[in-house]
């Protein structure tokens, strides 16, 4: 009994010594505000933690705050890893208190900052997203939510995803406005402006900068210095070069005053670029770059040093001092945090280490610049090893571009980078041509076109179970190691644990990149150099075809011809290609112009043939064309200047592809088809769209329908937008007679139905993997706005994204009656088992032969086949009329056979 009393007395005394939660929080605030060294604060706060644990559990919000503050102090002391370990412990506590704790928002924000400082971008972005998800629930945390948006916006900006950066900055402004945080408002307006400048949206950028400066007026802080720098970017982009140098220097002086060494180096780097790129003063540029290197070295920022070395190299490249340029490019590679130290200008890091680099923009640009200088130096010296080194460097640059693309989510941002990489692919193709390396050459041809389309087609590919298992295993290992590091005495350091911690987090980052890459990759499509050409040749062998791909720049066209057994590259000087091809299309699409100036058309069609086709010495009859950036109807070219009707149509059957990768990118998921044929013909349209009625289109559909054993017609008022979207995925073959609209501006192509228009973006969201072919007998379904490096964003592209392998489309508006006749004849040959290109060729030849007045290409050359060219497996019709016709035919046949037998038997009798 006595021992129980003593135990109770001890508990009372112990409880009396316990510190209350409010006292703990007060003590934390005192420690934070003390003017002592950080390590002193860490030891003092560790004592508070120990005292707290004497009477409390670890599962309270107060304990989470202690761990959060310890993590913050460790990070300020330079021990980022320990900062992450303690802050993660704070998150784990607050996640398991039984309710959503507001302070989680603070801890997630700090974790995002810490991971970003170590270069773990995936984990950093993930933490900022968690911060936003928690903080948006609590009004008092809106100021942190605004800050998290600013960090995320800058992360996307660094990845080159300007569209997403702008969108996130706009979302962040909602929270910072509600929090009445003018400083954060200024920072977000500046982030928005920075993205708008890169997107060449200068009107909005100027407005954003003006607001940012107004919000930050009179506040000498880092955000104001950043806004000065962004304003200088704007002035430089709009041609006000001298003014831009003034604001870069204002940003530099303010950052220097604030001891913001990182941004000082950036400001000096930007100054150097203006003097080199715009003011054409390379010596002054080098002075600014070298001064920037001093600050980058002081901050030990390897990416800044790499960028400055690269820009120093560019100054020498402009002066055609390629050797010196290469020395600086190599210094830039050596300084990156990838343990690459080889100083030889022909050496490169291994492709595997690219996963460790957080700034893909720096690296892809650096490698492309280095490869271009190696090519230029080869042209001066004829030293072939330089060409092989250039090839290897271009391959690395291409890989880095892939990684950058996988990290981007906005389509406009991806298109911007596609346009900026065209020169790189042109130089890479030239290297392959000089080396007669068709395998790598074909790889670069393919990577120069429709990569985003291929990505979108493969995005839904599933990640394997083993990938998810590895992801979970890494997370468990990281959690376990965090616990081990927490158990260590805070004054000690375990080198082996720190090394293991870094290794695990690097593996996590690499795994995230790999999963993103795999989500864009196809399991059955070879993506490597050594598999891409062989895969294309196997496809050509199956379809008995030959492939021609073109790549054009301002004065040269490169072509590669691929057969099932060999490949060959060509270099064709043709400075007038874009003008000539544009004029050719203008003539083809205008019957009046053709009639009045047919001789000029003949000259153009013959010239294009002699430049683009004749040098390739093609003997095959079925040809696949990948034109790159402009579709022209090759069957309308003329091979004899003295014969106005010597169309290539009479010798070859053509089909077209965006790229061979896109052709081979398909995941066949067959479901239950409701019908074989779906026909759609609104015939009449709403008055407010002022479209001509397509008289006769329903009658044409009925004639086509009779050849199929199951069908559905959406005609007249029944051809509604909702019906098209709901029925399209259930048909094997789709025929659409309608009007379409598309132009060269960045607008969504659309297809008109009886009640309203269907956008390309709505079509591409459908799952039409049951559908083998769609025929778009509508004007302008094959044209749209041109995206450099990607090709034409047309209505036909939308149907390909929906999963339809083959699209028959029109390049211009043709005569309605001619379209009906050509389309019906096309289906006749498909039912006979012809491949699509040969069926279309035969239909065109029949059409021309029936009426010589329709010899003009305007009437027949508009229609082309894009995508899979194989014959369709179409069920034979089983309708009553055909059965009766067959029975009648058999009756007549047997009657004639009986009569013939009687006649022969009678003659035999007479002779006897």
Secondary structure by P-SEA (a helix, b strand, c coil): caaaaaaaaaaaaaaaacccaaaaaaaaaaaaaccccaaaaaaaaaaaaaaaacccccccaaaaaaaaaaaaaaaaacaaaaaaaaaaaaaaaaacccccccaaaaaaaaaaaaaaaacaaaaaaaaaaaaaaaaaacccaaaaaaaaaaaaaaaaaaacaaaaaaaaaaaaaaaaaaaccaaaaaaaaaaaaaaaaaacaaaaaaaaaaaaaaaacccccaaaaaaaaaaaaaaaaacaaaaaaaaaaaaaaaaaaacaaaaaaaaaaaaaaaaccccccaaaaaaaaaaaaaaaaaaccaaaaaaaaaaaaaaaaaacaaaaaaaaaaaaaaaccccccccccccccccccccccccaaaaaaaaaaaaaaaaaaaaacccaaaaaaaaaaaaaaaaaaaaaaaacccaaaaaaaaaaaaaaaaaaaaaaaaaccaaaaaaaaaaacaaaaaaaaaccccccaaaaaaaaaaaaaaaaaaaaaaacccccccaaaaaaaaaaaaaaaaaaaaaaaaaacccccccccccaaaaaaaaaaaacbbbbbbbbcccbbbbbbbcccbbbbbbbbccaaaaaaaaaaaaaacaaaaaacaaaaaaaaaaaaacccccccccccbbbbbcccccccccccccccccccccccccbbbbbbcccccccccccccccccccbbbbbccccccccccccccaaaaaaaaaacccccccccccccccaaaaaaccccccbbbbbbbbbbccccbbbbbbcccccccaaaaaacccccccbbbcccccccccccccccccccaaaaaaaacccccccccccccaaaaaaaaaaaaaaaaacccaaaaaaaaaaaaaaacccccccccccccccccccccccccccccaaaaaaaaaaaaaaaaaaaaaaaaaaaaaaaac
